[in-house]
Amino acid sequence: MSKPKVVLAYSGGLDTSIILKWLIDEGYEVICYCADVGQKEDFEAVKQKALKCGATKVYVEDLKKEFVTDYIFMAIKANALYEGRYLLGTSLARPIIAKRHMEIAHKEHAEYVAHGATGKGNDQVRFELTFYAIDPKIKVISPWKNEKFLSQFKGRPDMIAYAEKNNIPIKASIAKPYSTDPNLLHISYESGILEDPAAAPPEDVFEWTVSPQKAPDKTTTIEIHFKDGIPVKVVNLDDKTTKTHPLELFNYLNELGAANGVGRIDIVENRFVGIKSRGIYETPGGTILRAAHLDLEGVAMDREVMRLRDTLAIRFADLCYNGFWFSPEMDFIHAAIDKSQELIDGWVKLQLYKGNVTIIGRYSPSSLYNQDLASMDVEGGFNQMDSAGFIKINAIRLMADTAIKKKMGKA
């Protein structure tokens, strides 16, 4: 009798390495799937580790270019920030990872998929909502919501001890137990000593960006070109380095941002499940790109379109964070965002210096900025006397409100 087949999202880290062995012990044939979304990983070593631990097959999928063009750039076009601060590094990676997970499950005729996301976090929701959106009949194994698994592993220290006992090599340790999640857009740090929101993160937490205090004592000046809201070229004005390929362009922005201490944040955020969590994030390239895109919109986007798009940006970020990338409402928002970007063409000039991103110029062929009209020194076809009537019309409701308050004795 053949064993039931399950495709496991496998990173080679603590959780998924133990889950792999646990699934085998539970009687499953396990196929592992590793998604390359830009994390610095020896995927051949991860593959060999999975096979050594009992996986019958291992897929290593390079998703980096698609991650940049279809997910990161979409979020940049939306100017999306979760709760006004978080650039959605993990949130954006999950739907592309889960989509490919399902493609492999269908290819392998697997009845089950499995993941190592905890029952307290956001990723369980993001993965499973995507699984069900793509195939409502799929069966999901989530060990961190399994009573038998939970009785054996009550937390990270138990898992570390189990791994050491079973000679499973891992990166985490009791001394440095925080959880990291790297990809092209960011590295996140959670858990362990970072769970105290009042405690400053030690400098050795940060793996990507140089400390702003230790960043170079000179500016780096770059120019980012956009077409339809999408970055199409980056030029380093100091040494003339030019990048036009989407993945190379984004990697280069990450390199420049990291070298200049750009993109560190330390926040407490609201998880979808209702728990507050403290997270440390490094997002160098994304921070630069969002600043440039936002500035170009200032000169090229109609005011009322901008206000509508801004409301959609909040909704976009919430849907992405909460796992609804593949939903009808997100399809609608994507279409609206794309429409808003049709005239967002041009370039923005920026300087990077010790953690700061400073805009120093911009140009758009579709600019709505009229220098004569805006000038304090040139009339430019604007009759200033017209403003008297404009103000009086806008004051009508204010005067009416004051009058009724006085009449009712509430002024």
N, C-alpha and C positions, 0 to 999 in steps of 0.2 A: 504494500500500500504506500503510495507516494505521500510525502509530507506536504502540508499546506505551504504555499510559497508567499513570502513577504519581502517587499522591497523596503529596506531601512535607509533613511537619510543618515549618512555616516560621515563624521568629521575626523575620526581618529582620536578624538579627545576623551575625556574622562567618562562622561555620561554615555555616549554612543558606543564606546568600546565595551562597557559593562552590559549595556542593553543588547549588543550583538550576542554575547555569550549567553545572556539570560534567555533570549528568544530561541537560540539553539537548544538550550536545556528544556525549554517548553515544547519542543517538538516541531519547530518550523525549519524549513529550508530558507536561509537568509541570503538575499542578494543585496549587496551594499551599493549605495549611490553617493558619490562625492561631487558636490557642485563647486566649481572654481569660479567664484565671484570676485576674485582679486586678493584673497588672503595669501599671505606668504607661507606657503605650505609645500612640503615635499610630498607631492601626491603619489609618487611611486612608492614611497615609504608607507604612506597611509594605505595604499592598495595592498601591499605585501602584509601589513599588519592585520588588515581585515581578513585576508585569505588564511593567514596563520591562525587567526582566532576562529576560523570555521566557516566563513562566507563561501558560497559556491561560485560566486561571480561578483566582480566589482566594476561598476561604471564610474569613470571620472569624466565629467562633462565641463567643457570650457564655455562658460556663459558670460564672459566678461564684456565682449562687444555688445551683445544684446542687452545686458544690464545697463550699460551706459546709454545706448541710443533709445531704448524703449521704456526705461524706468527712471534713471537719474535725470536725463534731459527732460522727461515729461514733468518731473517734480520741479525742475528749474523753471520751466515755462509757466508753471502754476505759482511760482514763488512760495512753495508750500513749507510751512513750519508748524510742527505740532506744538500746541500751547505756546506759540509765539517764539520758541527757542530751539526746538529739536529738528534737525534737518533729515530725519527719517532714514538714517543709514541702514539700520536693521530692518525696519518696516518695508523699505523698498526692495530689499534682497529676497524677502520671504516669498512673494508671489512668483517670481521667476524660478526660484528653487523648487517650489511646490509644483509648478506647472510641468517642469521637466521630470519631476518625480513621478507624476501621473503618466507621462508619456512612456517612461521606462516600465512602469507597472503594466500598462496595456501591451507593450511590446513583449514582455515576459509572461503575459497571461497570469499575472499575480492577482490573487483575490484580496490580498492585504497590503497595506502600506503602514510603516511605523516611523516614529520620530522620537527624539529625546527631549522635547520641550517639556518644561515642568508644568504642573497643574496650577501654579500661582501666576504664571507669566502671560505675556502677550503672544508668544510664538505659537503655542498650542492652538490658539484661535486662528491665527493667520494661516498656518499650515492646513488645518482641518477644514476651514471654510473654503479654501481653494480646492482641496481634494473633492469636497462634496459639490462645489460649483461645477467642476469639470466632469465628475462621474458620481452621480447620486447613489450608485450601487456599491461603491468602494467600501471596504471594511478597514477601519483605522485601529491600529494598536498604539496606545499611548501609555507606556509603562508607568509614568508618573501619576497616572490616574487609576492604576491597577492595584487593588488591595494587597495582593500577594507580593508584588514588587515593593510597595511602600512599607510592608512589614519588615522587609529585609534591609531596605535602604531608607533611613529616616533623614538623611541629609548628605551633604558633600563629604564630611569626614568619614562616614561609613563607606562611601564609594571609593575614596582614596585608599582606605584600609583594605577593601576588597581587591582593588586593582593590584596593590602591593603583594597581597597574599597569593594572587593568581598570576603574578609576573606579567601584568599588563603595563607597558610603559606609558606614562602620562606626563603632561606638562604641569598640571596643578599640584599644589602641595599644601600641607598644613600651614607652612610658614607664609606662603603667598597664594591664598586660596581664592582670589577674586576671579570672576569669570570674564573672559574676553571674547569679543565677536568681531573679527576683522573682515572687511571687504573693501572694494575699490572706493566706496564713498566714505567709510569711517572705520574707526575702531571704538567699540564700546567696552566699558569696564563696569562691572557690578559685583555684588556679593562680598563676602568676607569682611575685611577691615573697612570697606567702603560703605557698609550698611549703616554706619553712624553718620547721619547727615551733617553733624557739627564738626566732624573730623576732616581736616584738610588732607587731600590725597597726597601720599608721598611721591616725590618726583620720579621714583623708579616705576610707578604705575605706567607712565607714558612711554609707549613703544615707538611712536611715529614722529611726532613733532618735537622740534627742539624747544626748550624753554624760551619764552619771549625775552627773558633777561640775558640769555646766552646767544640770542640770534645776532646776525651780523649788524654792525654799526653803520650800515649803508642801505639805501633803499634799492628795491628791485622794481623796475618799471616795466609794465606789460600792457599789451593792447589785445582785447578780446573782441572778435568779430562775430556777429550774429546774422542769421537769415531765418526769417519766420520764427524768431525766438529761440532758435537752436544755435549753439556755438559751432562755428565752422572753421575758425582759425584763431590761434594764439601766437602772438609775436612778442618775444622778449626784446624790448627796445634797447637794452644794455648790450647784449651780445648778438642780436639779430636771429637767435634761434626761432624757428617757425614750425608750428605743428598744425596739421589740418585733418588727419585721421581722427575720428571721434575718440577711440580708445587711447591713442598716443597723446592727443590733446588733453584729455582728462588726467592721464597719468602725469603729464608734465606740470599741470596745475597743482596736483598733489605734491609733486617734488618741490616746486617753488614755495607752496604754502607751508609745507613741513619745515623747510629750511629757514623760514622766516617766523616760525612760531605761531602760525595762523590756524585758527579753528578749534581751539580748546574750549569746552564748556563743562560746567559742573552744575547739574540741575536735579531737582526732585520733580518727578512727573507722575501723572495719573495713569496707571495701567487700565486697560479696558475692563479687567475683572474687578476693579474697584479698589485696588491696593495702590498706595503711593510707593514709589521706589526712587532711590537715588542712583543716578547714572553719571558717569564721566565719559565724555565723547571727544574724539579728535576727528575733525572733518575739514581738512585743509583746502582741497580743491573745490569742494562743494560750497564752502564759505565764500571763496573768491568768486565763483561763477554766479552765485545768487546775487551778490552785491552788484556785479556788472550788469546782469540782466535786469534787475530792479531799476537801476539807474537809466538804462536805455529806454525802458518803458516810460520813464518820467518825461522824456522828450518826444516819444513817438506814439503813445497810446492816448486815445480820447479819454477825457475825465470820467464820463459816465460808464464807459466800458470798463475802465480801471476799477471803479467802485463795485460793479457787478462781479468782475473777476476776483476781486479781493474777498468777497463773500464766498465764492466758490473755492478759493484757495484754502480757507479754513475748513470747509467741508471735505475737500480733497485730502488734506492732511489727516483729518479724523478718520475718514474711510480707509486710507492707506494704513494708518497706525493700528486700526481695529480689525484689519484683515479682509476688507471688502473690496479689494482691487478688482476682482472678477464679479462685478455686480452691475445691474442695470443702471443704477444711479451713477456709478463711476464711469460707465460708458458715456452717459449723458454729459458728465462734467468734462471728460476728455475731449469730446467734440466741441464743447463750448470754449475750453481753453485753447484748442487748436485754432478756432475761429478768431479768438482775441489776439493771436500772435501773427496774423497775416501781414502786418506792417511793421513788425518789430525787427527791423533791419538796421545794420550800422555797426559802429564800434565804440568801445568804452576803454579809456586809458586809466590804469590803476597803478598805485604804488603800494608795495608790500614792505612793512617795516615793523619788526618786533611785535608781532601779533596783530597788527593793524592792517586793514585794507582801506585805502583812501582813494576815492575817485578824483581824478584831476582833469577829466575831459571826456566828451562824448560827441558823436556825430551820427545822424541818421538821414538817409535820403528821403524818408517819409516823416521827417520832423514836423511837429505841429508848433514848434517854438518860432515866434516871429520877433526878431530882435528889435525892429522898429516899434512894434506894438508894445513890447515889454519895457522899452527904454524909458527912463525918467527924464531924458533930455530931448527925445524926438517924439512929436505928436503921433506919427505913424498911422494916421487915419482914425484914431480913437478920439471921439468928442467927449472930453471930460465932463462937460455939462450934463451929458446923458446919465451920468452916475447919480445925479440928484433924484431923478425919477426912479431909478433902479433901487436906491436905498429906501425911498418912501414906500414903494410897493412891497418890499420885503419887510418893512416895519409895520404894515397894517395889522398883522396877527399879533405882534408884540404889544402894540398899543391897545388892541382889543382885550388882550389878556390882562393888562394892567388895569383897564377900566372896569372889567367885571370883578376883579379882586377888590378894588376900592369900593365898588357898589355892595359887595358881600361882606365888607369889613375885614378882609383877609390880606390886604395889601401891607 
